[in-house]
Amino acid sequence: MQEAADKVDYENILVEHPADGVGLVRLNRPRTFNALTGPLMDELMTVLEQMDADDSIRCMIIAGTDRVFAAGADIGEMAQATPVELINKAFIARWERLQNLHKPVIAAVSGYALGGGCELALACDMIVASETAVFGQPEINLGVIPGAGGTQRLTRTIGKALAMEMVLNDRRLSADEAARFGLVNRVAPVDQYLDEAIKLASAIAARAPVAIRLAKDAVNMALETTLSAGLAYERNRFYVLFASEDQKEGMAAFLEKRDPNWQGK
């Protein structure tokens, strides 16, 4: 499956495998600052879903260029759209497909991540930013509001007051501010941020695959339910892992003072 994805000539993305167990997809529309079109998002999600089903890939990265992650959705595609057209095209549904991936996804963000680009990063599980990263939701300047998670994921991440300012008044966050407010995991120089994202992805890819999948699932559930329901869900995921071969291998390796050999089973 990995080889099949690699052999396809995509128009809007580049596909790489920079380390064992790591898949990297680069947004590749530099002339339009990686504006997010339907075709780009379709290619992106097709490849990510292929990687999600590929046992050789255990963590994925989405990146843009050093200059820009994604400056937003392609306004030319949307300017004259009707509500029915937007519903039928299901453009925003691509962001939900990203959130539904089982394996972890890291956004490697340098330069502008605005509008749909910010929402694309928010839909990932972790964000590694370069020092030049800028996050914003400027849709209010176009007479609309964020529609792919900017009012919901952003508020859950940085809190109501700051999200209000970003959504209502085009407040933008620098990389250091984003780190301070919990939006990004770490900040690195421009010439190192992608390497940092690959290091993080490689470390995750080296861990027990089934446990990683259920851990991601449990953490995401914390944003969807009450504490008591979330604790019950976590406990269930914990018990389920004792049916996995990796649990037996991990605990045996610990007791035997050796490195585990994960099988993803």
C-alpha positions as CSV (number, residue, x, y, z in Angstrom):
1,M,0.0,0.0,0.0
2,Q,2.9,2.3,0.8
3,E,4.5,1.6,-2.5
4,A,1.2,2.2,-4.4
5,A,0.9,5.7,-2.8
6,D,4.5,6.5,-3.6
7,K,4.1,5.7,-7.3
8,V,1.1,8.1,-7.8
9,D,1.9,11.5,-9.2
10,Y,-0.2,13.8,-7.1
11,E,-1.0,17.3,-8.3
12,N,-1.2,19.0,-4.9
13,I,0.9,17.0,-2.4
14,L,4.2,15.3,-2.1
15,V,4.5,11.9,-0.2
16,E,7.7,10.9,1.6
17,H,8.8,8.3,4.2
18,P,11.6,10.1,6.1
19,A,12.0,7.5,8.8
20,D,11.0,3.9,9.7
21,G,7.3,3.9,10.5
22,V,6.7,7.5,9.5
23,G,4.7,8.9,6.6
24,L,5.1,12.5,5.6
25,V,2.7,14.4,3.3
26,R,3.7,17.9,2.2
27,L,1.1,20.4,0.9
28,N,2.4,21.5,-2.5
29,R,0.6,24.5,-4.0
30,P,3.4,27.1,-3.3
31,R,2.1,29.6,-5.8
32,T,-1.2,29.9,-3.9
33,F,0.4,29.7,-0.4
34,N,-1.0,26.1,-0.1
35,A,-4.6,27.3,-0.3
36,L,-6.8,24.3,0.5
37,T,-8.9,23.2,-2.4
38,G,-11.2,20.3,-2.7
39,P,-8.7,18.4,-4.9
40,L,-5.9,19.0,-2.5
41,M,-7.9,17.9,0.5
42,D,-9.0,14.8,-1.4
43,E,-5.5,13.8,-2.2
44,L,-4.3,14.5,1.3
45,M,-7.0,12.4,2.9
46,T,-6.7,9.6,0.4
47,V,-3.0,9.3,1.2
48,L,-3.4,9.6,5.0
49,E,-6.2,7.0,5.0
50,Q,-3.9,4.7,3.0
51,M,-1.2,5.2,5.6
52,D,-3.6,4.7,8.4
53,A,-4.4,1.2,6.9
54,D,-0.7,0.4,6.2
55,D,0.9,-1.6,9.0
56,S,4.4,-0.3,8.1
57,I,3.3,3.3,8.9
58,R,2.7,4.1,12.6
59,C,2.7,7.9,12.7
60,M,2.0,10.5,10.0
61,I,3.1,14.1,9.5
62,I,1.4,16.9,7.5
63,A,3.7,19.8,6.5
64,G,3.7,22.7,4.1
65,T,6.8,24.7,3.2
66,D,9.1,26.7,5.4
67,R,7.3,29.8,4.3
68,V,3.7,28.7,4.7
69,F,1.8,25.7,6.1
70,A,-1.5,26.7,4.5
71,A,-2.9,30.2,4.2
72,G,-6.5,29.1,4.3
73,A,-9.2,27.7,2.0
74,D,-9.2,28.7,-1.6
75,I,-11.6,31.7,-1.6
76,G,-12.0,31.5,-5.4
77,E,-13.7,28.1,-4.9
78,M,-16.1,29.4,-2.3
79,A,-16.9,33.0,-3.1
80,Q,-20.1,32.3,-5.1
81,A,-21.1,29.1,-3.4
82,T,-24.6,28.4,-2.2
83,P,-25.4,26.5,1.0
84,V,-26.6,23.5,-1.0
85,E,-23.4,23.5,-3.1
86,L,-21.3,23.5,0.1
87,I,-23.4,20.7,1.6
88,N,-23.2,18.6,-1.6
89,K,-19.5,19.0,-2.0
90,A,-18.9,18.1,1.6
91,F,-15.7,20.2,1.6
92,I,-15.5,20.5,5.4
93,A,-16.1,16.8,5.9
94,R,-12.4,16.3,5.0
95,W,-11.4,17.7,8.3
96,E,-13.6,15.2,10.1
97,R,-11.9,12.4,8.1
98,L,-8.6,13.6,9.5
99,Q,-9.8,13.5,13.0
100,N,-11.1,10.0,12.5
101,L,-7.8,8.5,11.6
102,H,-6.6,5.8,14.1
103,K,-2.9,6.6,14.0
104,P,-1.4,9.8,15.4
105,V,-1.0,12.7,13.0
106,I,1.5,15.6,13.6
107,A,1.3,19.0,12.0
108,A,4.7,20.5,11.2
109,V,3.9,24.2,10.8
110,S,6.1,26.9,9.5
111,G,5.0,30.3,8.4
112,Y,1.3,31.0,8.1
113,A,-1.4,28.6,9.3
114,L,-4.5,30.7,8.8
115,G,-8.2,29.9,8.4
116,G,-8.6,26.4,7.1
117,G,-4.9,25.9,7.5
118,C,-5.1,26.6,11.2
119,E,-8.1,24.3,11.4
120,L,-6.1,21.6,9.6
121,A,-3.3,21.8,12.2
122,L,-5.9,21.8,15.0
123,A,-7.4,18.6,13.6
124,C,-4.1,16.9,14.0
125,D,-3.1,15.3,17.3
126,M,0.1,17.3,17.9
127,I,1.8,20.4,16.4
128,V,5.5,21.1,16.0
129,A,6.0,24.7,15.0
130,S,8.9,26.7,13.6
131,E,9.8,30.1,15.1
132,T,8.1,31.8,12.2
133,A,4.7,30.0,12.6
134,V,1.6,32.3,12.8
135,F,-1.8,30.9,13.7
136,G,-5.0,32.7,13.0
137,Q,-8.7,32.5,12.1
138,P,-9.3,35.6,9.9
139,E,-12.6,34.4,8.4
140,I,-14.4,37.4,10.0
141,N,-12.7,39.6,7.5
142,L,-14.6,37.8,4.7
143,G,-17.9,38.1,6.4
144,V,-18.0,34.4,7.6
145,I,-16.8,32.4,10.5
146,P,-14.5,29.3,10.8
147,G,-16.4,26.3,9.6
148,A,-13.9,23.4,10.0
149,G,-13.3,23.5,13.8
150,G,-12.0,26.9,14.4
151,T,-14.7,27.9,16.9
152,Q,-14.7,24.4,18.6
153,R,-11.3,22.8,18.6
154,L,-9.6,26.2,19.2
155,T,-11.8,27.0,22.1
156,R,-11.2,23.6,23.7
157,T,-7.4,24.1,23.3
158,I,-6.7,27.7,24.3
159,G,-9.9,28.7,26.2
160,K,-12.9,30.9,25.5
161,A,-11.4,34.4,25.9
162,L,-8.5,34.0,23.5
163,A,-10.5,32.0,21.0
164,M,-13.1,34.8,21.0
165,E,-10.4,37.4,20.2
166,M,-9.0,35.3,17.4
167,V,-12.3,34.5,15.8
168,L,-14.0,37.9,16.4
169,N,-11.1,40.2,15.9
170,D,-8.4,38.3,13.8
171,R,-6.0,38.0,16.7
172,R,-3.0,36.0,15.5
173,L,-0.7,33.9,17.6
174,S,3.1,33.7,17.1
175,A,4.8,30.4,17.6
176,D,5.9,31.4,21.1
177,E,2.4,32.5,22.1
178,A,0.9,29.3,20.6
179,A,3.3,27.3,22.8
180,R,2.5,29.4,25.9
181,F,-1.3,28.9,25.4
182,G,-1.0,25.1,24.7
183,L,-1.7,25.2,21.0
184,V,1.6,23.6,20.0
185,N,3.9,21.0,21.5
186,R,7.2,22.6,20.8
187,V,8.9,25.4,18.8
188,A,12.1,25.0,16.8
189,P,14.2,27.1,14.4
190,V,13.0,27.0,10.8
191,D,15.8,24.8,9.7
192,Q,15.0,22.3,12.4
193,Y,11.2,22.2,12.9
194,L,10.6,19.4,10.4
195,D,13.4,17.3,11.8
196,E,11.9,17.8,15.3
197,A,8.5,16.6,13.9
198,I,10.1,13.6,12.4
199,K,11.9,12.8,15.7
200,L,8.7,13.0,17.6
201,A,6.9,10.8,15.0
202,S,9.7,8.3,15.0
203,A,9.6,8.1,18.8
204,I,5.8,7.4,18.7
205,A,6.2,5.0,15.8
206,A,8.6,2.9,18.0
207,R,6.0,2.3,20.7
208,A,3.3,-0.3,21.0
209,P,0.9,0.3,18.0
210,V,-2.3,-1.0,19.6
211,A,-1.7,0.9,22.8
212,I,-0.9,4.1,20.8
213,R,-4.2,3.7,18.9
214,L,-6.3,3.2,22.0
215,A,-4.4,5.9,23.9
216,K,-5.2,8.4,21.1
217,D,-8.8,7.3,21.2
218,A,-9.1,7.8,25.0
219,V,-7.5,11.2,25.0
220,N,-9.8,12.4,22.2
221,M,-12.8,11.1,24.2
222,A,-11.9,13.5,27.0
223,L,-13.1,16.3,24.7
224,E,-16.4,14.6,23.9
225,T,-17.8,13.5,27.2
226,T,-18.2,14.0,31.0
227,L,-15.4,13.1,33.4
228,S,-17.2,10.0,34.8
229,A,-18.0,8.7,31.3
230,G,-14.5,9.4,30.2
231,L,-13.0,7.5,33.1
232,A,-15.2,4.5,32.3
233,Y,-14.1,4.7,28.7
234,E,-10.4,4.9,29.7
235,R,-10.8,1.9,32.0
236,N,-12.4,-0.1,29.3
237,R,-9.6,0.7,26.8
238,F,-7.1,-0.3,29.6
239,Y,-8.7,-3.6,30.1
240,V,-9.0,-4.3,26.4
241,L,-5.2,-4.0,25.9
242,F,-4.7,-7.0,28.1
243,A,-6.0,-9.1,25.2
244,S,-3.2,-7.9,23.0
245,E,0.1,-9.7,22.3
246,D,1.9,-6.3,22.7
247,Q,0.8,-6.1,26.4
248,K,2.3,-9.5,27.1
249,E,5.5,-8.6,25.2
250,G,5.8,-5.2,26.9
251,M,5.5,-6.4,30.4
252,A,7.7,-9.5,29.8
253,A,10.4,-7.2,28.3
254,F,10.2,-4.9,31.3
255,L,10.6,-7.9,33.7
256,E,13.4,-9.3,31.6
257,K,15.1,-6.0,31.3
258,R,15.2,-6.0,27.5
259,D,13.7,-3.9,24.7
260,P,10.2,-5.0,23.6
261,N,9.6,-6.3,20.1
262,W,6.2,-4.8,19.2
263,Q,4.0,-6.7,16.7
264,G,1.0,-4.5,16.7
265,K,-1.3,-7.4,17.7
